[in-house]
Amino acid sequence: RMTGIAGAVITRVLLLLSLNWIISLEETLFVLPILKADIAGKDLILLAGGLFLLWKSTREIHDKLEGVEGHASAKVAAKFWSGIVQIMLFDIVFSLDSVITAVGMANEIIIMIIAVILAAAVMIFAAGPISGFVEKHPTIKMLALSFLLLIGFTLIVEGFDQHIEKGYIYFAMAFAAAVEAFNV
């Protein structure tokens, strides 16, 4: 977990340091006439990230229901570096928009880097207790995986230049989390 968070910090700092490249991802690379979508580099990252989230969360749900806890397959233990790479991929997908937003909100790169490091420190201290809570309540894990499915779908839709109002997504997630909190 610590290595994954450290890798995520490195990824975010590298994204912050490559601001010119990130901004250039807005330029159209090609057009999909069927969908009437201009596809830019950022869109390709969103599409790849969304597909990755759909694949990974669907696989995790399947393993949870049919894998070791079920009867259909033998689950192979995840390799350390495979997990680290996945954490870093998740972080790239989730942080691209926040890095672009940070560019608009702060003028000093050092302030943005300090903010990333402080956020990582909070994650390090919160990850253990949150992980323990999730292990005690398996339905929370299923809810989190369903959130990943929702986010993956949203990333794919946004990759095709279709906007989904974030308020609807946050409301649906908050409502589902509130229902689950009452269940727990």
C-alpha positions in Angstrom: 0.0 0.0 0.0 2.8 2.4 0.9 4.7 1.6 -2.3 1.5 2.2 -4.3 0.9 5.5 -2.7 4.5 6.6 -3.2 4.2 5.5 -6.8 1.0 7.6 -7.1 2.8 10.6 -5.7 5.6 10.2 -8.2 3.0 9.9 -11.0 1.2 13.0 -10.0 4.3 15.1 -9.6 5.5 14.0 -13.0 2.1 15.0 -14.4 2.4 18.4 -12.8 5.9 18.8 -14.2 4.7 18.0 -17.7 2.0 20.6 -17.8 2.7 21.7 -21.4 2.3 18.2 -22.6 -1.0 17.7 -20.7 -2.4 21.0 -22.1 -1.5 19.9 -25.6 -3.6 16.8 -25.2 -6.7 19.0 -25.9 -5.8 19.1 -29.6 -8.0 16.9 -31.9 -6.2 13.9 -33.2 -9.1 12.5 -35.3 -12.9 12.6 -35.6 -15.4 9.8 -35.2 -18.2 10.9 -37.5 -20.6 8.2 -36.3 -20.5 9.6 -32.8 -19.8 13.2 -33.9 -16.8 13.2 -31.5 -13.5 14.9 -31.8 -10.9 12.6 -30.2 -7.9 14.2 -28.5 -5.1 12.7 -26.5 -6.9 13.4 -23.3 -10.0 11.6 -24.7 -7.8 8.5 -25.5 -6.6 8.5 -21.9 -10.1 8.8 -20.6 -11.3 6.0 -22.9 -8.4 3.7 -22.0 -8.9 4.5 -18.3 -12.6 3.9 -18.5 -12.1 0.6 -20.2 -9.4 -0.4 -17.7 -11.8 0.4 -14.8 -14.7 -1.5 -16.3 -12.4 -4.5 -17.0 -10.7 -4.4 -13.5 -13.9 -3.9 -11.5 -15.9 -6.5 -13.5 -13.1 -9.0 -13.0 -13.0 -8.2 -9.2 -16.7 -8.6 -8.9 -16.6 -11.9 -10.8 -13.7 -13.2 -8.5 -15.6 -12.1 -5.4 -18.7 -13.9 -6.5 -17.3 -16.9 -8.4 -13.6 -17.1 -7.3 -12.1 -18.3 -4.1 -15.2 -17.4 -2.1 -17.4 -19.2 -4.7 -16.7 -22.5 -6.5 -15.9 -21.8 -10.1 -12.2 -20.9 -10.3 -8.9 -20.9 -8.3 -7.8 -17.3 -7.7 -4.1 -16.7 -8.4 -2.4 -14.4 -5.9 -1.8 -10.9 -7.2 1.9 -10.1 -7.8 3.4 -7.2 -5.9 4.5 -5.1 -8.9 1.3 -5.9 -10.8 -0.6 -4.3 -8.0 1.7 -1.3 -7.9 1.3 -0.8 -11.7 -2.5 -1.0 -11.3 -2.5 1.6 -8.5 -0.4 3.9 -10.6 -2.7 3.4 -13.6 -5.8 4.1 -11.5 -4.0 7.2 -10.2 -3.2 8.5 -13.7 -6.8 8.0 -14.8 -8.2 9.7 -11.7 -5.7 12.5 -11.4 -5.5 13.8 -15.0 -8.4 16.1 -14.6 -7.4 17.2 -11.1 -3.9 18.1 -12.4 -5.4 20.2 -15.2 -7.6 21.9 -12.6 -4.7 22.5 -10.3 -2.9 24.3 -13.1 -5.8 26.7 -13.3 -6.0 27.2 -9.5 -2.4 27.7 -8.5 0.4 29.7 -10.1 3.3 28.0 -8.3 4.2 24.5 -9.2 5.8 24.0 -5.8 2.5 24.6 -4.1 0.8 22.0 -6.3 3.6 19.5 -5.5 3.3 20.2 -1.7 -0.5 19.6 -1.9 0.1 16.3 -3.6 2.5 15.2 -0.9 0.2 16.3 1.9 -2.7 14.4 0.3 -0.5 11.3 0.1 0.3 11.6 3.8 -3.4 11.7 4.6 -3.9 8.6 2.4 -1.1 6.7 4.2 -2.7 7.2 7.6 -6.2 6.6 6.4 -5.6 3.6 4.1 -5.1 1.1 7.0 -8.3 1.9 8.9 -10.4 2.1 5.8 -9.0 -1.2 4.5 -9.8 -2.9 7.8 -13.3 -1.5 7.7 -13.9 -2.7 4.2 -12.6 -6.2 5.0 -15.0 -6.4 7.9 -17.9 -5.3 5.7 -17.7 -7.1 2.3 -20.8 -5.2 1.0 -18.7 -2.0 1.1 -16.2 -3.6 -1.2 -19.0 -4.5 -3.7 -20.3 -0.9 -3.4 -16.8 0.5 -4.1 -16.5 -1.9 -7.1 -19.9 -0.7 -8.4 -18.6 2.9 -8.0 -15.6 2.0 -10.2 -18.0 0.6 -12.8 -19.9 3.9 -12.7 -16.7 6.0 -13.0 -15.4 3.8 -15.8 -18.6 4.3 -17.7 -18.5 8.0 -17.1 -14.9 8.2 -18.3 -15.8 6.4 -21.5 -18.7 8.7 -22.1 -16.6 11.8 -21.5 -13.9 10.3 -23.8 -16.5 10.6 -26.6 -17.1 14.3 -25.7 -20.4 13.7 -24.0 -20.8 15.5 -20.7 -22.5 13.9 -17.7 -23.3 16.4 -15.0 -21.1 15.4 -12.1 -23.8 16.3 -9.6 -25.9 13.4 -10.8 -23.0 11.0 -10.4 -22.1 12.3 -7.0 -25.8 12.2 -5.8 -26.2 8.6 -7.0 -23.0 7.6 -5.2 -23.9 9.5 -2.0 -27.4 7.9 -2.0 -26.0 4.4 -2.5 -23.4 5.1 0.2 -26.0 6.4 2.6 -28.2 3.3 2.1 -25.1 1.1 2.7 -24.3 3.0 5.8 -27.7 2.3 7.2 -27.3 -1.4 6.3 -23.9 -1.5 8.1 
